[in-house]
Amino acid sequence: MSNTVLITGGTRGIGLATAKRLAAQGHAVIAIARRENPEFPGSFFAADLGNREETAAALMQITSRVAVDGIVNCAGLNIPEGVGEVDLDHLQQVLDVNIRATVQCTQAVLPGMIGRRYGRIVNISSRGALGRSKRTSYGAAKAGIVGMTRTWALELAGHGITANVVSPGPTATEMFRRNNLEGPQAEATRRRFLADVPMGRFGEPDEIAVAIAFFLSREASFITGQTLHVCGGSSVGPMPL
């Protein structure tokens, strides 16, 4: 049976890889993102998820047209800064995209899921939630994703709705390359990241999409409140959340 899945940030990186995988399985996919991508295999709605009003307008259009069975809160923002240099406006921007947008988008599709007594929520955290240099804002946001997903799992289990987390390790996405693999220190940064990955390589968006698609599947009906680290072993050293 096919589902309709909303993917935030669905036109690039992990979101796009997930959309392609789901579409190949026969599911309908919808994206909210700032920029359209001709490779996206579904319906597109433009919005800056850092803007509450734009996000609300896009969500209104979506929920008035289709019944959403699953949501992947994939959009993310990372502004690396040491603790002494954290700009409070940057902190708010990171929390807005990673936390507020996740809550806002989920709230928009939740009434339909509750009414149909079926739904799948997959939130994207990060290996950075376990602690990494210059990740005060991002680490706080991604750790918050885990905490609120566990809360949602408890609240929604009786409605036939599951809520789970996929937590990628270093993955070769545009955002990761921009934040970590550009500039004069790029090679040193690359070596530092790979030193924490027992598999000795970066993940690929398609490898993260496999885990997301699993949690979205109807077969994953007895799994909720869980965090799956897709990280090449990099979460094994720190205590997993």
SULCORLIN-V525747 format. One record per backbone hydrogen bond with DSSP energy under -1.0 kcal/mol. CO is the residue of the C=O (numbers start at 1). NH is the residue of the N-H. If there is no record, write none. Layout:
co=CO nh=NH
co=CO nh=NH
This chain:
co=3 nh=28
co=4 nh=69
co=4 nh=70
co=5 nh=30
co=6 nh=72
co=7 nh=32
co=12 nh=16
co=13 nh=17
co=14 nh=18
co=15 nh=19
co=16 nh=20
co=17 nh=21
co=18 nh=22
co=19 nh=23
co=20 nh=24
co=21 nh=25
co=22 nh=27
co=23 nh=26
co=28 nh=5
co=29 nh=43
co=30 nh=7
co=31 nh=45
co=32 nh=9
co=33 nh=47
co=37 nh=40
co=43 nh=31
co=45 nh=33
co=48 nh=51
co=51 nh=55
co=52 nh=56
co=53 nh=57
co=54 nh=58
co=55 nh=59
co=56 nh=60
co=57 nh=61
co=58 nh=62
co=59 nh=63
co=60 nh=64
co=62 nh=65
co=62 nh=66
co=69 nh=120
co=70 nh=6
co=71 nh=122
co=72 nh=8
co=72 nh=74
co=73 nh=124
co=82 nh=85
co=87 nh=91
co=88 nh=92
co=89 nh=93
co=90 nh=94
co=91 nh=95
co=92 nh=96
co=93 nh=97
co=94 nh=98
co=95 nh=99
co=95 nh=100
co=96 nh=101
co=99 nh=103
co=100 nh=104
co=101 nh=105
co=102 nh=106
co=103 nh=107
co=104 nh=108
co=105 nh=109
co=106 nh=110
co=109 nh=113
co=110 nh=114
co=111 nh=115
co=112 nh=116
co=113 nh=118
co=119 nh=162
co=120 nh=71
co=121 nh=164
co=122 nh=73
co=123 nh=166
co=126 nh=129
co=127 nh=130
co=128 nh=131
co=132 nh=135
co=135 nh=139
co=136 nh=140
co=137 nh=141
co=138 nh=142
co=139 nh=143
co=140 nh=144
co=141 nh=145
co=142 nh=146
co=143 nh=147
co=144 nh=148
co=145 nh=149
co=146 nh=150
co=147 nh=151
co=148 nh=152
co=149 nh=153
co=150 nh=154
co=151 nh=155
co=152 nh=156
co=153 nh=157
co=156 nh=159
co=156 nh=161
co=157 nh=160
co=160 nh=119
co=162 nh=121
co=163 nh=225
co=164 nh=123
co=165 nh=228
co=166 nh=125
co=167 nh=230
co=168 nh=127
co=170 nh=203
co=171 nh=173
co=173 nh=177
co=174 nh=178
co=175 nh=179
co=176 nh=180
co=177 nh=181
co=183 nh=186
co=185 nh=189
co=186 nh=190
co=187 nh=191
co=188 nh=192
co=189 nh=193
co=190 nh=194
co=191 nh=195
co=193 nh=196
co=194 nh=197
co=197 nh=200
co=203 nh=172
co=204 nh=207
co=204 nh=208
co=205 nh=209
co=206 nh=210
co=208 nh=212
co=209 nh=213
co=210 nh=214
co=211 nh=215
co=212 nh=216
co=219 nh=221
co=226 nh=165
co=228 nh=167
co=230 nh=169
co=231 nh=234
co=232 nh=199
co=233 nh=236
